[in-house]
Amino acid sequence: MKVRAAALAIAGPIGLMLFAAACGGGDEAPSSEPGPAAAVTSSQDFGDVAVFVTEYTIDMPAILDAGEIEISVTNQGVEDHNLLITLKGEEAIVWQTDGIVEPNSTETAVVELEPGVYMVVCTFAGHDTRGMFMEVEVRSDDR
């Protein structure tokens, strides 16, 4: 699945509905600050990004190179999780898992990310309110 960030801009109420639907019943949107459980690792130097989720943590690189990446989300926990990516401060969803990522399973997709600051969030069953979100910086090759 190839996703272009510019092609997925969702305006106003539609973006709010999608974000609320993904939340699984939580009333609060995630804070723009990384949660205490957000794992921060080093920069990723190639197009493959491994993301590991478990109860209330996201483990992935905090800095990515812009462009096409293959993202693999692996649920190492005992609860269901999902994952979505938004530009920080925006409601539009840039990419999200096809639904729930069940324990001991992986979902892989190809995503095109432009330079910017993004929020990566698990919104399933209010996990975002338990600190399951983090900020990721996407940098251009000409840094």
DARA-V248414 format. One record per backbone hydrogen bond with DSSP energy under -1.0 kcal/mol. NH is the residue of the N-H (numbers start at 1). CO is the residue of the C=O. If there is no record, write none. Layout:
nh-><NH/NH>
co-><CO/CO>
This chain:
nh-><14/15/16/17/18/19/20/21/22/35/38/39/44/49/51/52/53/54/57/59/62/64/66/67/69/70/71/72/73/74/75/76/81/84/85/86/88/90/94/95/97/101/104/105/107/109/110/111/112/113/116/118/119/120/121/122/126/126/127/129/130/131/132/133/134/136/137/138/139>
co-><11/11/12/13/14/15/16/17/18/133/35/58/63/70/72/59/74/57/54/52/41/137/139/113/111/47/109/49/107/51/105/53/101/121/95/119/117/87/85/85/83/81/75/102/73/71/1/69/3/67/138/136/86/134/84/132/23/123/124/126/127/128/127/131/120/118/62/116/64>
